[in-house]
């Protein structure tokens, strides 16, 4: 741990609440289509469409909105009304304007680490939306650098540490996703701290037990301060 120079934080469901807003929107969407299919079937079809569209649309609310529209058109047999499409767009706009609710302990941790390490926000999603959430959160003052990428895999992390001009062993990533925040960083030689959130998007879930000297898991984010 003595080698760490840069600590990167995931944003959604690590710094602030995100997934519950998607789940609330998905419930509204399923309610709209319950005359066609049961909720669980609509949810499954939506997830399939989202994953299919990731290479074209990436992550975030706008991608989710487009996938909802596409799914609704398919499920309705192309009979979806313009009013229904407008309602889906309104669901998306409501998501973009949800309040920024910081998770417990986040600001305490950033205050404690600021000045001792270079702090980075490294997250996936829509550039405009994530930049806006960071500004509204009041946390921008803590970060030396912000990295908003379309994917968080090994190539993206290698590019990030090169940009930061540090070796991988000087890099620590903290996040709620083993798939995106931890495993790729461990694979390039960095450190990964996992702080699970109580709900996770199905696409980010993996059933993997990690045994690695550079890995630690915590219940709450402020527990990491005992190791830094």
One Martini backbone bead per residue (centre of mass of N, CA, C, O) as a GRO file, in nm:
protein
  228
    1UNK     BB    1   0.050   0.066  -0.010
    2UNK     BB    2   0.301   0.267  -0.032
    3UNK     BB    3   0.279   0.309  -0.360
    4UNK     BB    4   0.040   0.490  -0.351
    5UNK     BB    5  -0.079   0.786  -0.545
    6UNK     BB    6  -0.358   0.688  -0.675
    7UNK     BB    7  -0.715   0.752  -0.634
    8UNK     BB    8  -1.000   0.586  -0.755
    9UNK     BB    9  -1.347   0.667  -0.828
   10UNK     BB   10  -1.635   0.575  -0.853
   11UNK     BB   11  -1.966   0.690  -0.885
   12UNK     BB   12  -2.198   0.501  -0.923
   13UNK     BB   13  -2.268   0.361  -0.614
   14UNK     BB   14  -2.016   0.514  -0.454
   15UNK     BB   15  -2.088   0.825  -0.421
   16UNK     BB   16  -2.379   0.780  -0.552
   17UNK     BB   17  -2.696   0.743  -0.634
   18UNK     BB   18  -2.852   0.524  -0.907
   19UNK     BB   19  -3.001   0.244  -0.947
   20UNK     BB   20  -3.280   0.318  -0.817
   21UNK     BB   21  -3.363   0.502  -1.058
   22UNK     BB   22  -3.374   0.276  -1.268
   23UNK     BB   23  -3.582   0.098  -1.121
   24UNK     BB   24  -3.809   0.305  -1.117
   25UNK     BB   25  -3.825   0.340  -1.426
   26UNK     BB   26  -3.877   0.041  -1.495
   27UNK     BB   27  -4.149   0.020  -1.352
   28UNK     BB   28  -4.295   0.227  -1.526
   29UNK     BB   29  -4.249   0.074  -1.790
   30UNK     BB   30  -4.392  -0.192  -1.709
   31UNK     BB   31  -4.667  -0.063  -1.655
   32UNK     BB   32  -4.716   0.026  -1.952
   33UNK     BB   33  -4.680  -0.305  -2.055
   34UNK     BB   34  -4.892  -0.502  -1.901
   35UNK     BB   35  -5.085  -0.567  -2.152
   36UNK     BB   36  -4.858  -0.757  -2.287
   37UNK     BB   37  -4.662  -0.811  -2.026
   38UNK     BB   38  -4.497  -0.905  -1.779
   39UNK     BB   39  -4.267  -0.759  -1.590
   40UNK     BB   40  -4.032  -0.973  -1.610
   41UNK     BB   41  -4.036  -0.977  -1.922
   42UNK     BB   42  -3.979  -0.683  -1.978
   43UNK     BB   43  -3.710  -0.672  -1.824
   44UNK     BB   44  -3.565  -0.883  -1.998
   45UNK     BB   45  -3.596  -0.734  -2.271
   46UNK     BB   46  -3.448  -0.477  -2.184
   47UNK     BB   47  -3.175  -0.600  -2.116
   48UNK     BB   48  -3.119  -0.716  -2.395
   49UNK     BB   49  -3.122  -0.441  -2.539
   50UNK     BB   50  -2.903  -0.297  -2.379
   51UNK     BB   51  -2.668  -0.492  -2.445
   52UNK     BB   52  -2.691  -0.466  -2.754
   53UNK     BB   53  -2.646  -0.132  -2.738
   54UNK     BB   54  -2.369  -0.066  -2.610
   55UNK     BB   55  -2.181  -0.024  -2.867
   56UNK     BB   56  -2.363   0.235  -2.957
   57UNK     BB   57  -2.456   0.391  -2.666
   58UNK     BB   58  -2.380   0.284  -2.404
   59UNK     BB   59  -2.410   0.456  -2.110
   60UNK     BB   60  -2.705   0.558  -1.952
   61UNK     BB   61  -2.995   0.733  -1.984
   62UNK     BB   62  -3.012   0.762  -2.294
   63UNK     BB   63  -2.974   0.465  -2.355
   64UNK     BB   64  -3.214   0.367  -2.188
   65UNK     BB   65  -3.434   0.520  -2.343
   66UNK     BB   66  -3.387   0.387  -2.620
   67UNK     BB   67  -3.435   0.096  -2.517
   68UNK     BB   68  -3.726   0.139  -2.429
   69UNK     BB   69  -3.842   0.212  -2.703
   70UNK     BB   70  -3.757  -0.042  -2.855
   71UNK     BB   71  -3.900  -0.245  -2.669
   72UNK     BB   72  -4.188  -0.133  -2.698
   73UNK     BB   73  -4.213  -0.178  -3.002
   74UNK     BB   74  -4.175  -0.484  -2.993
   75UNK     BB   75  -4.397  -0.565  -2.783
   76UNK     BB   76  -4.633  -0.403  -2.955
   77UNK     BB   77  -4.594  -0.451  -3.263
   78UNK     BB   78  -4.573  -0.145  -3.365
   79UNK     BB   79  -4.824   0.013  -3.178
   80UNK     BB   80  -4.703   0.246  -3.055
   81UNK     BB   81  -4.758   0.540  -2.924
   82UNK     BB   82  -4.675   0.868  -2.899
   83UNK     BB   83  -4.750   0.896  -2.602
   84UNK     BB   84  -4.563   0.667  -2.503
   85UNK     BB   85  -4.298   0.791  -2.600
   86UNK     BB   86  -4.324   1.049  -2.433
   87UNK     BB   87  -4.325   0.901  -2.160
   88UNK     BB   88  -4.041   0.782  -2.182
   89UNK     BB   89  -3.894   1.050  -2.207
   90UNK     BB   90  -3.991   1.154  -1.931
   91UNK     BB   91  -3.850   0.941  -1.764
   92UNK     BB   92  -3.565   1.027  -1.849
   93UNK     BB   93  -3.580   1.322  -1.747
   94UNK     BB   94  -3.626   1.249  -1.452
   95UNK     BB   95  -3.352   1.109  -1.414
   96UNK     BB   96  -3.172   1.364  -1.480
   97UNK     BB   97  -3.331   1.516  -1.214
   98UNK     BB   98  -3.225   1.375  -0.994
   99UNK     BB   99  -3.099   1.365  -0.701
  100UNK     BB  100  -2.800   1.407  -0.519
  101UNK     BB  101  -2.696   1.121  -0.325
  102UNK     BB  102  -2.490   1.065  -0.092
  103UNK     BB  103  -2.298   0.846   0.048
  104UNK     BB  104  -2.195   0.720   0.323
  105UNK     BB  105  -1.870   0.872   0.387
  106UNK     BB  106  -1.758   1.015   0.134
  107UNK     BB  107  -1.661   1.298   0.231
  108UNK     BB  108  -1.479   1.197   0.454
  109UNK     BB  109  -1.280   1.050   0.268
  110UNK     BB  110  -1.200   1.284   0.078
  111UNK     BB  111  -1.090   1.470   0.300
  112UNK     BB  112  -0.869   1.268   0.409
  113UNK     BB  113  -0.719   1.226   0.112
  114UNK     BB  114  -0.683   1.507   0.052
  115UNK     BB  115  -0.335   1.573  -0.024
  116UNK     BB  116  -0.216   1.267  -0.010
  117UNK     BB  117  -0.360   1.224  -0.286
  118UNK     BB  118  -0.452   1.151  -0.598
  119UNK     BB  119  -0.772   1.225  -0.719
  120UNK     BB  120  -1.014   1.017  -0.897
  121UNK     BB  121  -1.268   1.008  -1.142
  122UNK     BB  122  -1.395   0.682  -1.254
  123UNK     BB  123  -1.631   0.652  -1.525
  124UNK     BB  124  -1.924   0.572  -1.661
  125UNK     BB  125  -2.097   0.723  -1.934
  126UNK     BB  126  -2.235   1.021  -1.980
  127UNK     BB  127  -2.072   1.304  -2.000
  128UNK     BB  128  -2.281   1.523  -1.925
  129UNK     BB  129  -2.414   1.379  -1.684
  130UNK     BB  130  -2.156   1.332  -1.509
  131UNK     BB  131  -2.066   1.625  -1.491
  132UNK     BB  132  -2.327   1.727  -1.359
  133UNK     BB  133  -2.320   1.547  -1.106
  134UNK     BB  134  -2.051   1.645  -0.995
  135UNK     BB  135  -2.134   1.941  -0.956
  136UNK     BB  136  -2.392   1.881  -0.777
  137UNK     BB  137  -2.234   1.725  -0.542
  138UNK     BB  138  -1.957   1.893  -0.444
  139UNK     BB  139  -1.680   1.706  -0.531
  140UNK     BB  140  -1.480   1.838  -0.741
  141UNK     BB  141  -1.258   1.961  -0.538
  142UNK     BB  142  -1.112   1.666  -0.488
  143UNK     BB  143  -1.027   1.643  -0.797
  144UNK     BB  144  -0.765   1.613  -1.024
  145UNK     BB  145  -0.939   1.399  -1.202
  146UNK     BB  146  -1.149   1.314  -1.492
  147UNK     BB  147  -1.296   0.992  -1.600
  148UNK     BB  148  -1.496   0.936  -1.896
  149UNK     BB  149  -1.615   0.626  -2.011
  150UNK     BB  150  -1.739   0.356  -2.206
  151UNK     BB  151  -1.523   0.176  -2.053
  152UNK     BB  152  -1.395  -0.076  -1.790
  153UNK     BB  153  -1.099  -0.185  -1.888
  154UNK     BB  154  -0.780  -0.254  -1.929
  155UNK     BB  155  -0.716  -0.039  -2.149
  156UNK     BB  156  -0.831   0.204  -1.987
  157UNK     BB  157  -0.638   0.174  -1.741
  158UNK     BB  158  -0.372   0.197  -1.892
  159UNK     BB  159  -0.430   0.478  -2.002
  160UNK     BB  160  -0.463   0.620  -1.728
  161UNK     BB  161  -0.181   0.562  -1.600
  162UNK     BB  162  -0.029   0.696  -1.828
  163UNK     BB  163  -0.156   0.978  -1.794
  164UNK     BB  164  -0.057   0.988  -1.479
  165UNK     BB  165   0.238   0.881  -1.460
  166UNK     BB  166   0.209   0.568  -1.360
  167UNK     BB  167   0.220   0.283  -1.217
  168UNK     BB  168   0.001   0.037  -1.141
  169UNK     BB  169   0.110   0.006  -0.832
  170UNK     BB  170  -0.001   0.326  -0.783
  171UNK     BB  171  -0.302   0.208  -0.816
  172UNK     BB  172  -0.638   0.284  -0.694
  173UNK     BB  173  -0.958   0.120  -0.693
  174UNK     BB  174  -1.298   0.236  -0.618
  175UNK     BB  175  -1.592   0.015  -0.595
  176UNK     BB  176  -1.905  -0.173  -0.672
  177UNK     BB  177  -1.753  -0.328  -0.916
  178UNK     BB  178  -1.591  -0.606  -1.004
  179UNK     BB  179  -1.595  -0.591  -1.317
  180UNK     BB  180  -1.504  -0.265  -1.345
  181UNK     BB  181  -1.321  -0.185  -1.067
  182UNK     BB  182  -1.128  -0.451  -1.011
  183UNK     BB  183  -1.026  -0.675  -1.210
  184UNK     BB  184  -0.875  -0.494  -1.421
  185UNK     BB  185  -0.673  -0.375  -1.211
  186UNK     BB  186  -0.545  -0.638  -1.116
  187UNK     BB  187  -0.451  -0.727  -1.410
  188UNK     BB  188  -0.239  -0.463  -1.421
  189UNK     BB  189  -0.127  -0.424  -1.098
  190UNK     BB  190  -0.330  -0.315  -0.909
  191UNK     BB  191  -0.573  -0.182  -0.692
  192UNK     BB  192  -0.877  -0.324  -0.520
  193UNK     BB  193  -1.178  -0.180  -0.393
  194UNK     BB  194  -1.474  -0.315  -0.242
  195UNK     BB  195  -1.807  -0.146  -0.237
  196UNK     BB  196  -2.096  -0.251  -0.193
  197UNK     BB  197  -2.415  -0.243  -0.322
  198UNK     BB  198  -2.746  -0.342  -0.266
  199UNK     BB  199  -2.762  -0.267  -0.582
  200UNK     BB  200  -2.730  -0.430  -0.911
  201UNK     BB  201  -2.674  -0.449  -1.219
  202UNK     BB  202  -2.690  -0.731  -1.401
  203UNK     BB  203  -2.436  -0.669  -1.591
  204UNK     BB  204  -2.236  -0.642  -1.316
  205UNK     BB  205  -2.269  -0.932  -1.237
  206UNK     BB  206  -2.065  -1.166  -1.042
  207UNK     BB  207  -1.937  -1.507  -0.974
  208UNK     BB  208  -1.661  -1.412  -0.783
  209UNK     BB  209  -1.377  -1.515  -0.613
  210UNK     BB  210  -1.137  -1.311  -0.457
  211UNK     BB  211  -0.775  -1.386  -0.456
  212UNK     BB  212  -0.581  -1.103  -0.361
  213UNK     BB  213  -0.334  -0.893  -0.242
  214UNK     BB  214  -0.489  -0.622  -0.387
  215UNK     BB  215  -0.753  -0.707  -0.223
  216UNK     BB  216  -1.057  -0.545  -0.095
  217UNK     BB  217  -1.337  -0.559   0.137
  218UNK     BB  218  -1.632  -0.360   0.212
  219UNK     BB  219  -1.912  -0.212   0.362
  220UNK     BB  220  -1.779   0.076   0.395
  221UNK     BB  221  -1.600   0.345   0.281
  222UNK     BB  222  -1.466   0.439   0.562
  223UNK     BB  223  -1.292   0.172   0.606
  224UNK     BB  224  -1.040   0.249   0.424
  225UNK     BB  225  -0.879   0.438   0.626
  226UNK     BB  226  -0.724   0.198   0.776
  227UNK     BB  227  -0.534   0.157   0.489
  228UNK     BB  228  -0.434   0.489   0.433
   0.00000   0.00000   0.00000
